């Protein structure tokens, strides 16, 4: 599946900062890792392009709120685990651990918001849908 170019402003710039994109990548890589390792790099690139395009179309207020949530996750998760932020600097296994710790804390709201956005987009990818057994049919339509 080809990575589509996300919507850009009139100057060709992304609507998201490079810091936000790096943080989203770090969070997504940790979120969707399994015992077999991280998801394929192409799928993460596709996910980031989809997230960037979605947020570009969602409007400035939505970009601001999501950017703020990503910033909170990127800074709070490492601090809760007594690590130096940002999250993207940590090795993958450590990122998984600190995100789980954040999820169990009173500061889990921003993480859940970011996870919801990334999950909706991630499972739109045909390979991810296939991996979880989604065939595109409604549950009631199977005979």
C-alpha positions as a Python dict, from the first residue, in 0.01 Angstrom:
ca = {
    (1, 'X'): (0, 0, 0),
    (2, 'X'): (146, 335, -100),
    (3, 'X'): (196, 610, 154),
    (4, 'X'): (-21, 903, 49),
    (5, 'X'): (109, 1256, 81),
    (6, 'X'): (-75, 1436, 361),
    (7, 'X'): (-256, 1764, 310),
    (8, 'X'): (-10, 2057, 327),
    (9, 'X'): (-58, 2430, 369),
    (10, 'X'): (-16, 2669, 75),
    (11, 'X'): (358, 2687, 142),
    (12, 'X'): (391, 2309, 130),
    (13, 'X'): (451, 2282, 506),
    (14, 'X'): (299, 2022, 730),
    (15, 'X'): (25, 2132, 964),
    (16, 'X'): (203, 1938, 1242),
    (17, 'X'): (544, 2015, 1387),
    (18, 'X'): (830, 1771, 1346),
    (19, 'X'): (833, 1733, 1725),
    (20, 'X'): (467, 1627, 1725),
    (21, 'X'): (526, 1383, 1438),
    (22, 'X'): (828, 1229, 1617),
    (23, 'X'): (626, 1195, 1937),
    (24, 'X'): (332, 1038, 1751),
    (25, 'X'): (572, 792, 1588),
    (26, 'X'): (725, 700, 1926),
    (27, 'X'): (383, 649, 2083),
    (28, 'X'): (246, 448, 1787),
    (29, 'X'): (553, 225, 1765),
    (30, 'X'): (519, 140, 2135),
    (31, 'X'): (139, 102, 2120),
    (32, 'X'): (133, -140, 1831),
    (33, 'X'): (441, -345, 1922),
    (34, 'X'): (395, -712, 1993),
    (35, 'X'): (620, -986, 2126),
    (36, 'X'): (743, -1017, 1766),
    (37, 'X'): (858, -654, 1768),
    (38, 'X'): (736, -320, 1636),
    (39, 'X'): (497, -289, 1343),
    (40, 'X'): (656, -260, 998),
    (41, 'X'): (820, 77, 930),
    (42, 'X'): (604, 120, 618),
    (43, 'X'): (287, 82, 823),
    (44, 'X'): (406, 340, 1077),
    (45, 'X'): (492, 580, 793),
    (46, 'X'): (143, 522, 650),
    (47, 'X'): (-13, 581, 993),
    (48, 'X'): (173, 909, 1044),
    (49, 'X'): (74, 1031, 697),
    (50, 'X'): (-289, 941, 771),
    (51, 'X'): (-278, 1114, 1112),
    (52, 'X'): (-116, 1420, 959),
    (53, 'X'): (-377, 1435, 684),
    (54, 'X'): (-665, 1379, 927),
    (55, 'X'): (-545, 1652, 1162),
    (56, 'X'): (-479, 1893, 875),
    (57, 'X'): (-844, 1858, 772),
    (58, 'X'): (-980, 1860, 1128),
    (59, 'X'): (-899, 2224, 1193),
    (60, 'X'): (-671, 2438, 1404),
    (61, 'X'): (-846, 2378, 1737),
    (62, 'X'): (-832, 2001, 1696),
    (63, 'X'): (-465, 2017, 1595),
    (64, 'X'): (-393, 2228, 1901),
    (65, 'X'): (-572, 1990, 2140),
    (66, 'X'): (-416, 1676, 1990),
    (67, 'X'): (-74, 1844, 1987),
    (68, 'X'): (-116, 1934, 2352),
    (69, 'X'): (-218, 1576, 2439),
    (70, 'X'): (82, 1437, 2251),
    (71, 'X'): (311, 1681, 2434),
    (72, 'X'): (168, 1580, 2773),
    (73, 'X'): (215, 1210, 2695),
    (74, 'X'): (565, 1269, 2560),
    (75, 'X'): (670, 1450, 2877),
    (76, 'X'): (460, 1287, 3152),
    (77, 'X'): (520, 920, 3069),
    (78, 'X'): (898, 934, 3113),
    (79, 'X'): (877, 1158, 3420),
    (80, 'X'): (637, 915, 3594),
    (81, 'X'): (896, 644, 3541),
    (82, 'X'): (1184, 863, 3654),
    (83, 'X'): (1327, 892, 3305),
    (84, 'X'): (1430, 1205, 3120),
    (85, 'X'): (1177, 1319, 2858),
    (86, 'X'): (1090, 1319, 2576),
    (87, 'X'): (941, 976, 2518),
    (88, 'X'): (1095, 942, 2170),
    (89, 'X'): (1446, 922, 2321),
    (90, 'X'): (1368, 603, 2510),
    (91, 'X'): (1429, 256, 2365),
    (92, 'X'): (1117, 77, 2243),
    (93, 'X'): (1087, -163, 2539),
    (94, 'X'): (1117, 127, 2780),
    (95, 'X'): (856, 328, 2589),
    (96, 'X'): (612, 39, 2616),
    (97, 'X'): (675, 19, 2991),
    (98, 'X'): (639, 392, 3061),
    (99, 'X'): (321, 419, 2852),
    (100, 'X'): (169, 134, 3053),
    (101, 'X'): (265, 314, 3370),
    (102, 'X'): (105, 637, 3245),
    (103, 'X'): (-208, 442, 3150),
    (104, 'X'): (-239, 322, 3510),
    (105, 'X'): (-192, 671, 3654),
    (106, 'X'): (-429, 961, 3714),
    (107, 'X'): (-280, 1129, 3405),
    (108, 'X'): (-410, 868, 3163),
    (109, 'X'): (-666, 1092, 2987),
    (110, 'X'): (-428, 1245, 2732),
    (111, 'X'): (-285, 902, 2652),
    (112, 'X'): (-631, 756, 2593),
    (113, 'X'): (-714, 1043, 2356),
    (114, 'X'): (-397, 987, 2153),
    (115, 'X'): (-446, 609, 2157),
    (116, 'X'): (-804, 645, 2031),
    (117, 'X'): (-696, 858, 1735),
    (118, 'X'): (-403, 633, 1644),
    (119, 'X'): (-604, 312, 1686),
    (120, 'X'): (-887, 426, 1459),
    (121, 'X'): (-640, 514, 1186),
    (122, 'X'): (-404, 217, 1237),
    (123, 'X'): (-675, -45, 1196),
    (124, 'X'): (-791, 114, 870),
    (125, 'X'): (-474, -27, 714),
    (126, 'X'): (-569, -349, 529),
    (127, 'X'): (-278, -548, 678),
    (128, 'X'): (-366, -444, 1034),
    (129, 'X'): (-734, -526, 977),
    (130, 'X'): (-638, -866, 837),
    (131, 'X'): (-412, -936, 1137),
    (132, 'X'): (-703, -891, 1378),
    (133, 'X'): (-938, -1097, 1160),
    (134, 'X'): (-1157, -815, 1027),
    (135, 'X'): (-1302, -915, 692),
    (136, 'X'): (-1517, -608, 628),
    (137, 'X'): (-1847, -790, 682),
    (138, 'X'): (-2101, -708, 950),
    (139, 'X'): (-2130, -961, 1232),
    (140, 'X'): (-2495, -1034, 1156),
    (141, 'X'): (-2445, -1093, 782),
    (142, 'X'): (-2249, -1417, 809),
    (143, 'X'): (-2436, -1730, 705),
}
